[in-house]
Amino acid sequence: MNTNKIFKTYLLIFFLFISLSYHVDAKCEKITNGLKTDGNWNDNDIFYPFSGGNITFKLTDMPCGASTLLIQVVSQGGGSHFDVRTFTINDLNVVKNIGLNVIADKLRLFRIQAKVDDFVNINCPNPSFSGELCYSKFVETPDCKTERDIAIGVPIAAAIIGVIGGILGVLIKQYFDSKNDKKSPSTP
């Protein structure tokens, strides 16, 4: 009965450590992307590794002369919940979701695409925008084979050590008992 409680306790502790190992690392970084001068979506080839969830963006610099900037998140391997978000001059330094409950199907990578809605008002030769991008960084899952080997091997090793300790304890006790029997005089 007592052994069963101990086993359940260790089992719960083991699963606690496994669940804690699947943490989400949020990552925020400052980005600057150039825009195409023909008003089309830019071809930004910087891919960001992510686990899924929400992606936020805080626009810090609007392209020169632009009143509306369109930003969308594009997944390399498909997925869902990628919608175009609109940023205006009023959205400077405001955190906005650009990906809500994003799910990655195969490749856990995304990139940012942007274009200016009113490109005729751009008054600089190399328009760009800057901001802070925040997303949940992709973290490799732990090696399940190693976890399984540890989960199986540690109890077996503990049992073997316990058996050897028990046998050695009995042998040592028998040895000292036999020495005590030789020293004490026998009664007739």
C-alpha positions, -999 to +999 in steps of 0.1 A: +000+000+000+028+024+010+048+015-021+019+023-043+017+059-029+054+064-034+051+052-070+022+075-077+042+105-062+072+098-083+051+093-114+034+127-109+068+144-103+081+128-136+052+141-156+056+175-139+092+177-152+081+167-187+053+193-188+077+220-176+102+211-204+076+222-230+078+259-223+073+286-248+100+311-254+087+345-264+110+364-286+109+401-296+132+417-321+134+449-340+130+446-377+134+469-407+120+459-441+122+476-474+092+481-497+090+476-534+088+508-554+060+495-576+034+492-548+033+454-547+040+432-517+077+432-508+098+400-511+112+397-477+131+364-474+138+366-436+120+336-420+114+335-383+111+301-365+080+299-343+058+275-324+024+289-332+001+312-313-001+349-316+023+372-335+024+409-326+040+439-342+046+474-330+052+498-358+079+523-349+087+539-383+062+545-411+074+547-447+080+583-457+048+599-470+026+568-465-007+570-447-016+533-447+008+503-445-005+468-450+013+439-432+006+402-434+023+372-420+030+344-445+039+308-434+064+289-454+046+256-451+009+266-449-012+271-419-040+293-409-051+327-394-029+349-416-049+380-424-037+414-437-035+440-410-037+478-416-014+503-399-018+540-401+002+569-387-021+566-356-008+531-350+028+541-344+041+525-312+009+506-307+012+468-303-012+450-328-018+413-335-007+405-370-012+367-365-039+354-341-038+318-330-014+309-358-010+272-366+019+259-386+012+228-406+046+215-417+074+241-416+075+262-385+086+293-402+069+326-411+079+358-428+065+394-430+051+409-462+042+445-465+030+471-490+019+507-489-018+512-498-012+547-512+021+543-529+018+575-550+024+596-518+058+580-511+084+608-512+117+589-507+137+566-530+140+536-506+109+533-485+110+511-455+092+505-422+105+494-388+090+479-357+092+453-330+081+418-339+071+394-311+063+357-315+067+324-297+101+310-307+101+274-319+117+252-293+127+216-303+108+190-284+129+168-261+142+135-274+115+111-264+137+080-267+161+094-241+133+103-218+118+068-222+152+052-215+157+073-184+121+065-172+127+028-176+164+026-167+164+046-134+138+024-116+155-008-128+189+005-116+174+015-083+158-019-079+190-037-087+210-015-062+183-021-036+185-059-041+223-059-039+222-037-008+197-061+008+218-092+000+249-075+013+231-064+044+220-100+051+255-114+044+272-089+067+247-096+095+252-133+091+290-128+092+288-108+124+263-132+139+287-161+132+316-142+148+296-135+179+286-172+181+323-182+180+333-157+208+305-165+232+310-197+252+285-224+245+263-234+273+258-272+280 
